[in-house]
Amino acid sequence: MLKIAAIFTAAAIALCATGCKEQSEAEKKELEREKLRQFKRESAIKAYKQLAEKFPDDPRAQEALAKAKALEAGRPKK
């Protein structure tokens, strides 16, 4: 059992040594853009749901819920 753990540890160290690297500036910027897109998506979902809850009788309430559902599913709804 100890041999198996040692082998896995050695393999993990080898993989990290060959594959781990600092992120480039482009990778960092893309990660930040993705975080911003996710924040905007979550904010939009929240706003659509709040609109539908606040004005349930408004004809656009169902449209707002549909847009929130589409955003939650990961696809934009126009």
Beta strands, then each sheet from edge to edge (+ up, - down):
end
